[in-house]
Protein backbone atom coordinates (compact mmCIF):
# COMPACT_ATOMS: atom_id res chain seq x y z
CA UNK A 1 0.00 0.00 0.00
CA UNK A 2 1.50 3.37 -0.98
CA UNK A 3 1.91 6.28 1.42
CA UNK A 4 -0.89 8.14 -0.36
CA UNK A 5 -3.24 5.20 0.17
CA UNK A 6 -2.34 5.01 3.86
CA UNK A 7 -3.03 8.73 4.33
CA UNK A 8 -6.38 8.41 2.55
CA UNK A 9 -7.37 5.37 4.64
CA UNK A 10 -6.49 7.08 7.95
CA UNK A 11 -8.36 10.22 6.89
CA UNK A 12 -11.43 8.11 6.14
CA UNK A 13 -11.29 6.43 9.58
CA UNK A 14 -10.97 9.78 11.38
CA UNK A 15 -13.88 11.24 9.43
CA UNK A 16 -15.99 8.18 10.11
CA UNK A 17 -15.20 8.31 13.82
CA UNK A 18 -16.05 11.99 14.02
CA UNK A 19 -19.34 11.42 12.26
CA UNK A 20 -20.18 8.53 14.59
CA UNK A 21 -19.49 10.66 17.65
CA UNK A 22 -21.75 13.41 16.33
CA UNK A 23 -24.52 10.90 15.66
CA UNK A 24 -24.11 9.50 19.20
CA UNK A 25 -24.45 12.96 20.72
CA UNK A 26 -27.53 13.65 18.63
CA UNK A 27 -29.14 10.34 19.57
CA UNK A 28 -28.50 10.99 23.28
CA UNK A 29 -29.97 14.49 23.20
CA UNK A 30 -33.01 14.82 25.48
CA UNK A 31 -35.31 17.44 23.98
CA UNK A 32 -36.98 19.73 26.54
CA UNK A 33 -40.77 19.41 26.68
CA UNK A 34 -41.34 21.59 29.75
CA UNK A 35 -39.31 22.54 32.85
CA UNK A 36 -39.64 19.01 34.28
CA UNK A 37 -39.60 16.75 31.23
CA UNK A 38 -37.42 15.94 28.25
CA UNK A 39 -37.69 13.28 25.54
CA UNK A 40 -35.24 11.23 23.48
CA UNK A 41 -35.78 10.37 19.84
CA UNK A 42 -36.98 6.86 20.74
CA UNK A 43 -39.94 8.19 22.76
CA UNK A 44 -38.35 7.64 26.17
CA UNK A 45 -37.46 10.51 28.42
CA UNK A 46 -37.01 11.93 31.92
CA UNK A 47 -39.89 13.21 34.06
CA UNK A 48 -38.96 15.10 37.25
CA UNK A 49 -42.51 16.05 38.26
CA UNK A 50 -42.43 13.85 41.37
CA UNK A 51 -38.85 14.55 42.47
CA UNK A 52 -40.05 16.75 45.32
CA UNK A 53 -41.89 14.53 47.78
CA UNK A 54 -45.57 15.14 48.46
CA UNK A 55 -46.14 17.61 51.28
CA UNK A 56 -42.79 19.32 50.69
CA UNK A 57 -42.13 22.54 48.80
CA UNK A 58 -38.53 21.97 47.80
CA UNK A 59 -35.42 19.82 48.15
CA UNK A 60 -32.51 21.00 50.25
CA UNK A 61 -28.81 20.19 50.62
CA UNK A 62 -25.72 21.76 52.15
CA UNK A 63 -22.15 22.05 50.92
CA UNK A 64 -20.05 20.41 53.68
CA UNK A 65 -17.07 22.65 52.85
CA UNK A 66 -18.67 26.09 52.74
CA UNK A 67 -21.86 25.33 54.70
CA UNK A 68 -23.83 26.97 51.87
CA UNK A 69 -27.39 25.66 51.49
CA UNK A 70 -29.25 25.00 48.24
CA UNK A 71 -33.03 25.03 47.85
CA UNK A 72 -34.33 23.29 44.72
CA UNK A 73 -37.75 22.94 43.05
CA UNK A 74 -37.37 21.91 39.38
CA UNK A 75 -41.01 22.18 38.27
CA UNK A 76 -42.27 25.51 39.53
CA UNK A 77 -41.14 28.79 41.04
CA UNK A 78 -41.69 29.16 44.78
CA UNK A 79 -41.06 31.91 47.31
CA UNK A 80 -40.76 29.89 50.52
CA UNK A 81 -37.54 30.38 52.53
CA UNK A 82 -36.58 29.28 56.07
CA UNK A 83 -35.90 32.94 56.93
CA UNK A 84 -38.33 34.86 54.72
CA UNK A 85 -37.78 38.27 56.28
CA UNK A 86 -34.04 38.33 55.56
CA UNK A 87 -34.18 37.90 51.77
CA UNK A 88 -34.67 40.38 48.96
CA UNK A 89 -33.52 38.23 46.02
CA UNK A 90 -34.88 34.66 45.95
CA UNK A 91 -38.41 35.62 46.96
CA UNK A 92 -38.58 38.62 44.62
CA UNK A 93 -40.61 38.52 41.41
CA UNK A 94 -41.99 35.07 40.63
CA UNK A 95 -39.71 33.47 43.20
CA UNK A 96 -37.07 30.84 42.48
CA UNK A 97 -36.55 27.30 41.27
CA UNK A 98 -33.00 27.23 42.65
CA UNK A 99 -31.70 29.38 45.50
CA UNK A 100 -28.44 29.39 47.48
CA UNK A 101 -27.95 30.58 51.04
CA UNK A 102 -24.42 31.99 51.30
CA UNK A 103 -23.17 31.07 54.74
CA UNK A 104 -20.31 33.56 54.65
CA UNK A 105 -22.50 36.60 53.98
CA UNK A 106 -25.73 35.18 55.49
CA UNK A 107 -27.65 36.18 52.36
CA UNK A 108 -29.75 34.37 49.75
CA UNK A 109 -28.83 34.34 46.06
CA UNK A 110 -31.27 33.40 43.31
CA UNK A 111 -29.62 30.92 40.91
CA UNK A 112 -32.51 30.60 38.50
CA UNK A 113 -36.22 30.20 37.82
CA UNK A 114 -37.88 27.53 35.68
CA UNK A 115 -37.41 29.86 32.71
CA UNK A 116 -33.65 29.70 33.26
CA UNK A 117 -33.42 25.88 33.20
CA UNK A 118 -32.72 23.52 30.33
CA UNK A 119 -31.78 19.88 29.75
CA UNK A 120 -28.34 19.24 28.29
CA UNK A 121 -26.29 16.17 27.38
CA UNK A 122 -22.56 15.63 27.31
CA UNK A 123 -20.61 13.56 24.78
CA UNK A 124 -21.13 10.40 26.86
CA UNK A 125 -24.91 10.78 26.90
CA UNK A 126 -25.03 11.88 30.55
CA UNK A 127 -27.98 14.18 31.23
CA UNK A 128 -27.89 17.45 33.16
CA UNK A 129 -30.46 19.99 34.28
CA UNK A 130 -28.72 23.33 33.93
CA UNK A 131 -29.75 26.68 35.39
CA UNK A 132 -28.17 29.75 33.86
CA UNK A 133 -28.97 33.17 35.30
CA UNK A 134 -26.83 35.78 33.60
CA UNK A 135 -23.23 34.59 34.14
CA UNK A 136 -24.09 32.20 36.99
CA UNK A 137 -24.36 28.56 35.88
CA UNK A 138 -25.56 25.73 38.14
CA UNK A 139 -25.83 22.18 36.82
CA UNK A 140 -27.49 19.08 38.27
CA UNK A 141 -26.11 15.77 37.03
CA UNK A 142 -29.15 13.47 36.72
CA UNK A 143 -28.33 9.98 38.01
CA UNK A 144 -30.84 7.14 38.02
CA UNK A 145 -31.31 5.71 41.52
CA UNK A 146 -33.66 2.77 42.11
CA UNK A 147 -35.00 4.05 45.42
CA UNK A 148 -38.24 5.45 46.80
CA UNK A 149 -36.80 8.91 47.44
CA UNK A 150 -34.69 11.55 45.69
CA UNK A 151 -31.53 13.21 47.02
CA UNK A 152 -29.33 16.13 45.96
CA UNK A 153 -25.68 16.63 46.88
CA UNK A 154 -22.90 19.05 46.06
CA UNK A 155 -20.48 17.27 43.75
CA UNK A 156 -17.36 16.66 45.85
CA UNK A 157 -15.42 15.05 42.97
CA UNK A 158 -15.12 18.41 41.27
CA UNK A 159 -14.56 21.89 42.59
CA UNK A 160 -17.95 22.85 44.03
CA UNK A 161 -17.68 26.44 42.86
CA UNK A 162 -15.42 27.21 39.91
CA UNK A 163 -14.53 30.84 39.31
CA UNK A 164 -17.37 31.75 41.65
CA UNK A 165 -19.99 31.24 38.94
CA UNK A 166 -20.11 27.51 38.12
CA UNK A 167 -21.71 25.23 40.71
CA UNK A 168 -22.08 21.48 40.21
CA UNK A 169 -24.59 19.32 42.06
CA UNK A 170 -25.88 15.76 41.68
CA UNK A 171 -29.50 14.60 41.72
CA UNK A 172 -29.98 10.93 42.64
CA UNK A 173 -33.56 9.99 41.88
CA UNK A 174 -35.77 7.19 40.50
CA UNK A 175 -37.36 9.93 38.41
CA UNK A 176 -34.04 10.53 36.66
CA UNK A 177 -34.40 7.07 35.11
CA UNK A 178 -35.58 7.07 31.47
CA UNK A 179 -39.25 6.16 31.05
CA UNK A 180 -41.67 6.14 28.14
CA UNK A 181 -43.31 9.52 27.72
CA UNK A 182 -46.71 8.08 26.71
CA UNK A 183 -48.54 11.24 25.71
CA UNK A 184 -45.65 12.31 23.51
CA UNK A 185 -44.31 9.06 22.05
CA UNK A 186 -47.66 7.83 20.73
CA UNK A 187 -51.08 9.38 20.08
CA UNK A 188 -54.10 8.53 22.21
CA UNK A 189 -56.73 6.01 21.11
CA UNK A 190 -59.24 8.79 20.57
CA UNK A 191 -56.78 10.67 18.38
CA UNK A 192 -56.13 7.58 16.24
CA UNK A 193 -59.87 6.94 15.80
CA UNK A 194 -60.47 10.58 14.85
CA UNK A 195 -57.70 10.50 12.26
CA UNK A 196 -59.03 7.24 10.78
CA UNK A 197 -62.55 8.69 10.66
CA UNK A 198 -61.40 11.82 8.86
CA UNK A 199 -59.33 9.80 6.37
CA UNK A 200 -62.24 7.43 5.72
CA UNK A 201 -64.70 10.30 5.24
CA UNK A 202 -62.41 12.09 2.81
CA UNK A 203 -61.75 8.89 0.86
CA UNK A 204 -65.49 8.08 0.70
CA UNK A 205 -66.47 11.49 -0.71
CA UNK A 206 -63.43 11.80 -3.00
CA UNK A 207 -63.76 8.38 -4.67
CA UNK A 208 -67.56 8.51 -4.76
CA UNK A 209 -67.60 11.96 -6.38
CA UNK A 210 -65.00 10.96 -8.98
CA UNK A 211 -66.93 7.80 -9.94
CA UNK A 212 -70.25 9.65 -10.26
CA UNK A 213 -68.68 12.49 -12.23
CA UNK A 214 -66.65 10.43 -14.69
CA UNK A 215 -68.74 7.27 -15.14
CA UNK A 216 -72.32 8.31 -14.36
CA UNK A 217 -72.16 11.82 -15.83
CA UNK A 218 -73.35 13.53 -12.62
CA UNK A 219 -72.85 17.26 -12.36
CA UNK A 220 -73.17 19.84 -9.61
CA UNK A 221 -74.54 18.62 -6.29
CA UNK A 222 -75.44 15.28 -7.90
CA UNK A 223 -71.79 14.19 -7.73
CA UNK A 224 -72.14 13.64 -3.95
CA UNK A 225 -72.48 9.89 -3.33
CA UNK A 226 -75.75 8.74 -1.72
CA UNK A 227 -77.17 12.23 -2.01
CA UNK A 228 -80.68 11.20 -0.91
CA UNK A 229 -79.30 9.77 2.32
CA UNK A 230 -77.44 12.98 3.16
CA UNK A 231 -80.58 15.02 2.45
CA UNK A 232 -82.60 12.81 4.79
CA UNK A 233 -79.90 12.72 7.48
CA UNK A 234 -81.10 15.80 9.48
CA UNK A 235 -84.59 14.32 9.67
CA UNK A 236 -83.21 10.92 10.70
CA UNK A 237 -81.15 12.53 13.45
CA UNK A 238 -84.19 14.43 14.66
CA UNK A 239 -86.26 11.24 14.76
CA UNK A 240 -83.49 9.46 16.63
CA UNK A 241 -83.36 12.19 19.28
CA UNK A 242 -87.11 12.03 19.74
CA UNK A 243 -86.93 8.25 20.02
CA UNK A 244 -84.38 8.54 22.84
CA UNK A 245 -86.39 11.27 24.58
CA UNK A 246 -89.45 8.97 24.57
CA UNK A 247 -87.54 6.26 26.39
CA UNK A 248 -86.78 4.26 23.22
CA UNK A 249 -90.50 3.97 22.48
CA UNK A 250 -92.05 4.72 19.13
CA UNK A 251 -93.89 8.02 19.24
CA UNK A 252 -97.60 7.69 18.56
CA UNK A 253 -98.80 10.06 15.89
CA UNK A 254 -102.10 10.81 14.27
CA UNK A 255 -102.23 9.20 10.80
CA UNK A 256 -101.66 11.38 7.79
CA UNK A 257 -105.07 12.47 6.40
CA UNK A 258 -104.00 11.35 2.93
CA UNK A 259 -102.66 7.96 4.08
CA UNK A 260 -104.34 4.59 3.64
CA UNK A 261 -104.91 4.25 7.42
CA UNK A 262 -106.79 7.56 7.56
CA UNK A 263 -109.08 6.53 4.70
Order of alpha helices (4+ residues) and beta strands (2+ residues): alpha-beta-beta-beta-beta-beta-beta-beta-beta-beta-beta-beta-beta-beta-beta-alpha-alpha-alpha
